[in-house]
Amino acid sequence: MPVLQSLLPIHSCLGCSLERASAALETIIAKALHRVPAQESALLAWPVACGSAVADRTRVLDFFDGILRIEVGDAGWRRELAALAPRYLAVINKYSATSVKRIEFVVKG
């Protein structure tokens, strides 16, 4: 048990370091997305919001009138991503230089 207790400060320090790194990374992303033209920042924020696994399986179509349109492979993907849209929207609006009102998922075809 003393060994585990001795490791707790290390774990605690690691957590603090990761939190600081995460905050720094968020600042870098936000600054970068605010430097590009406003219309492009919403497009570029998509992979940040959804992560690489989803970004690799989707394609940003366009952004117009507050609506970000994302192409998906099938109706199943559309349903799954539509359920996650509020989360994605929150992240995109956190980083984007322009406001995104809605994400629309369009089946490829």
Sequence and secondary structure as in RCSB ss.txt:
>XXXX:A:sequence
MPVLQSLLPIHSCLGCSLERASAALETIIAKALHRVPAQESALLAWPVACGSAVADRTRVLDFFDGILRIEVGDA
GWRRELAALAPRYLAVINKYSATSVKRIEFVVKG
>XXXX:A:secstr
 HHHHHHHHHHHHHHHHHHHHHHHHHHHHHHHHHHS HHHHHHHHHHHHH HHHHTT EEEEEETTEEEEEESSH
HHHHHHHHHHHHHHHHHHHH SS   EEEEEE  
